[in-house]
Amino acid sequence: QKLGIYWLPSCYNVVSFLRPKTYFPGFWKIKARILKYVFYFLPFVVITIRRHFCDIGTDPMLVVLSVGFLLTVLCLSGCVGALRENRCLLKLFSATVLVLITAQVIIAIVAHTLQDQIESNLRSGMLVAIARYQDDLDLRFITDEIQSNLQCCGADNYRDWEINIYYNCSAPGVLACGVPATCCVDPLENGTVWNSQCGVGAQLLDEFTAQSVIFLGGCLGEISRWIKQHEGLIGIIVTVVFGVQILILFITIRLLERINRHKV
């Protein structure tokens, strides 16, 4: 019990909850073989997905889906553990919540101490999104949303669009020396029709003339300005979320203590 091994048998209650013996009489005989093949083929599956589909570092939607899947599994383990009073799941849930809380504290400290490096990484990420604007629909969607909502263009300024092979002045297409329509001050013709060509040739204009057609400022500055304007609201949201996690961890620990008292 001092080694904490006494609670391991309770993990099997998760499988017992599904009653595999009722539907699959040979379940316990083949489970070891199934696990062996799962762990054998899993690395090949991960490598194949990474090579042929996308890189998690540059695909924001894959990051969102991965985080959502992990949080769903975590919440499901907490719910099932509480309903079935399963100590294994509850300990897994509480340990994961504790890890998440610790990770958030570390991230907050690192973000506060490495602001310049974070800004540099954010600039690099935005430049990658600009370079892949026509090739990656997810990055294109995010870039358009940022530029249209914050009324900005590029990372530092509208000249950043020169790095895109389609908007570069040496490109043969109609987009050469232009910027996306989300950089335009008024992308709607007559207030109703979306003009996707409103940014064509914008890089050829001088700044005085261009300011009436497109937004000249970069999105990095606008993001920093937005964060400073909403510091209070962001602080309240972070505090509430952090407090809820602490409360969940406290309730889970109390539930574990009650289950241990009843089962001893």
C-alpha positions in Angstrom: 0.0 0.0 0.0 2.9 2.4 0.6 3.9 1.9 -3.0 0.5 2.8 -4.2 0.0 -0.6 -5.9 -3.1 -1.4 -4.0 -5.3 0.6 -6.3 -4.2 -0.9 -9.6 -6.8 -3.7 -9.6 -9.5 -1.0 -9.7 -8.3 -0.1 -13.2 -9.9 -3.3 -14.4 -13.3 -2.0 -13.4 -13.2 0.2 -16.5 -13.2 -2.8 -18.7 -15.6 -4.7 -16.4 -18.0 -1.7 -16.8 -18.3 -2.7 -20.5 -18.7 -6.4 -19.5 -16.5 -7.8 -22.3 -16.8 -11.4 -21.1 -20.6 -11.3 -21.8 -20.1 -10.4 -25.5 -16.6 -11.7 -26.1 -15.8 -14.9 -24.1 -12.2 -15.0 -25.3 -11.6 -11.3 -24.5 -9.0 -11.9 -21.8 -7.1 -14.4 -23.9 -6.6 -12.0 -26.9 -6.3 -8.7 -25.1 -2.5 -9.1 -24.7 -2.1 -9.9 -28.4 -4.2 -6.9 -29.4 -2.2 -4.5 -27.2 1.0 -5.9 -28.7 0.0 -5.2 -32.3 -1.5 -1.8 -31.3 1.8 -0.7 -29.8 3.7 -2.2 -32.7 1.9 -0.4 -35.5 1.2 2.9 -33.6 4.7 4.4 -34.4 4.2 3.6 -38.1 0.8 5.2 -38.2 2.1 8.4 -36.5 5.0 8.7 -38.9 2.8 8.1 -41.9 0.3 10.8 -40.8 3.2 13.2 -40.1 4.8 12.6 -43.6 1.8 12.5 -45.9 -0.7 14.8 -44.3 0.7 17.7 -42.3 3.1 18.9 -39.7 1.5 19.6 -36.3 3.8 22.6 -35.9 2.4 24.5 -38.9 -1.2 23.2 -39.0 -3.3 25.0 -36.4 -6.4 23.0 -37.0 -4.6 19.7 -36.2 -3.4 21.3 -32.9 -7.0 22.3 -32.1 -8.4 18.8 -32.9 -5.6 17.1 -30.9 -6.2 19.3 -27.9 -10.0 18.8 -28.2 -9.6 15.0 -28.4 -7.3 14.9 -25.3 -9.7 17.1 -23.3 -12.7 15.0 -24.3 -10.9 11.8 -23.2 -9.9 13.5 -19.9 -13.4 14.7 -19.2 -14.9 11.3 -20.1 -12.5 9.6 -17.7 -13.5 12.0 -14.9 -17.2 11.5 -15.6 -17.0 7.7 -15.8 -14.7 7.6 -12.8 -17.1 9.6 -10.7 -20.2 7.6 -11.8 -18.6 4.2 -11.3 -16.5 5.4 -8.3 -13.5 4.0 -10.1 -10.3 5.0 -8.2 -8.1 4.3 -11.2 -9.9 6.8 -13.5 -10.2 9.3 -10.7 -6.5 9.2 -9.9 -5.7 9.5 -13.6 -8.1 12.4 -14.0 -6.8 14.2 -10.9 -3.1 13.7 -11.9 -3.8 15.0 -15.4 -5.6 18.1 -14.0 -2.7 18.7 -11.7 -0.2 18.4 -14.6 -2.3 20.9 -16.6 -2.4 23.4 -13.8 1.3 23.1 -13.3 1.9 23.5 -17.1 -0.3 26.6 -17.2 1.7 28.2 -14.3 5.0 27.4 -16.1 3.7 28.7 -19.4 2.6 31.9 -17.7 6.0 32.4 -16.1 7.8 31.6 -19.3 5.6 33.9 -21.3 6.2 36.8 -18.9 10.0 36.3 -18.9 10.4 35.6 -22.6 8.1 38.2 -24.2 10.7 39.3 -26.8 11.3 35.7 -27.9 7.5 35.0 -28.1 7.0 38.0 -30.3 9.8 36.8 -32.5 8.3 33.4 -32.8 4.9 34.9 -33.5 6.4 37.1 -36.3 8.0 34.0 -37.8 4.7 32.1 -37.6 2.8 34.9 -39.3 5.4 35.1 -42.1 5.0 31.4 -42.6 1.3 31.9 -42.9 1.8 34.7 -45.4 4.2 32.5 -47.5 1.7 29.6 -47.5 -1.4 31.7 -47.8 -2.6 30.3 -51.2 -1.5 26.7 -50.3 -3.0 26.1 -46.9 -6.7 26.8 -46.4 -6.5 26.8 -42.6 -3.7 29.3 -42.5 -5.5 31.4 -45.1 -8.7 31.5 -43.0 -6.8 32.5 -39.8 -4.8 35.2 -41.7 -7.9 36.6 -43.2 -9.8 36.7 -39.9 -6.9 38.5 -38.2 -6.4 41.1 -40.9 -10.1 41.8 -41.3 -11.0 42.0 -37.6 -7.9 43.9 -36.5 -7.7 46.0 -39.7 -4.1 45.3 -40.4 -2.0 43.9 -43.3 1.0 41.6 -43.0 3.1 40.9 -39.9 5.0 44.2 -39.6 3.4 46.0 -42.6 1.8 45.4 -46.0 5.2 44.9 -47.6 5.5 41.5 -46.0 3.3 40.1 -48.8 6.3 40.3 -51.1 7.5 37.0 -49.6 4.4 35.2 -51.1 5.2 33.8 -54.5 1.8 34.8 -55.9 1.9 38.4 -54.5 5.5 39.0 -55.3 6.1 41.6 -58.0 8.0 39.1 -60.1 5.0 36.8 -60.2 3.3 36.4 -63.6 -0.3 36.4 -62.4 -2.8 39.1 -61.7 -2.0 39.0 -58.0 1.5 40.3 -58.5 2.4 43.3 -56.4 -0.9 43.0 -54.6 -2.3 42.1 -51.2 -5.3 40.0 -50.2 -8.8 41.6 -50.1 -8.8 41.4 -46.3 -6.1 44.1 -46.3 -8.5 46.6 -48.1 -10.0 49.5 -46.2 -13.3 48.9 -48.1 -13.4 45.5 -49.8 -17.1 45.9 -50.6 -18.2 47.6 -53.8 -21.2 49.7 -53.2 -21.4 48.2 -49.7 -22.8 44.9 -51.0 -20.5 43.0 -53.4 -17.1 41.6 -52.2 -14.3 42.9 -54.4 -11.6 40.2 -54.3 -9.3 42.3 -56.6 -9.3 45.5 -54.4 -5.7 44.9 -53.3 -4.3 44.3 -56.7 -1.2 46.5 -57.3 -1.3 47.9 -53.8 2.5 47.3 -53.3 3.2 49.7 -56.2 1.5 52.6 -54.5 3.3 55.0 -52.2 2.2 55.0 -48.6 0.2 58.2 -48.8 -1.8 56.8 -51.7 -2.0 53.3 -50.4 -3.4 54.3 -47.0 -6.8 55.1 -48.6 -6.9 51.7 -50.2 -5.4 49.2 -47.7 -4.3 49.0 -44.1 -0.7 49.9 -43.8 0.0 48.7 -40.3 1.1 45.1 -39.4 -0.9 42.7 -37.4 1.8 42.2 -34.7 1.3 45.7 -33.5 -2.5 45.4 -33.6 -2.4 42.2 -31.6 -0.2 43.8 -28.9 -2.5 46.8 -28.8 -5.6 44.6 -28.5 -4.1 42.6 -25.6 -3.2 45.8 -23.7 -6.7 47.2 -24.3 -8.3 44.0 -22.9 -5.9 43.1 -20.1 -8.5 43.3 -17.4 -11.0 41.0 -19.2 -8.2 38.5 -20.1 -7.1 38.5 -16.4 -10.6 37.8 -15.2 -11.1 34.9 -17.7 -7.7 33.4 -16.8 -8.4 33.7 -13.1 -11.9 32.1 -13.4 -10.6 29.2 -15.6 -7.7 28.6 -13.2 -10.0 28.7 -10.2 -12.4 26.2 -11.7 -9.5 23.8 -12.3 -8.4 24.1 -8.7 -12.0 23.4 -7.6 -12.3 20.4 -9.8 -9.0 19.0 -8.5 -10.2 19.6 -4.9 -13.6 17.9 -5.5 -11.9 14.9 -7.1 -9.5 14.4 -4.3 -12.3 14.6 -1.7 -14.3 12.0 -3.7 -11.2 9.7 -3.8 -10.9 10.0 0.0 -14.5 9.1 0.5 -14.3 6.1 -1.9 -11.1 4.9 0.0 -12.9 5.1 3.3 -15.9 3.1 2.1 -13.7 0.4 0.5 -11.2 -0.1 3.3 
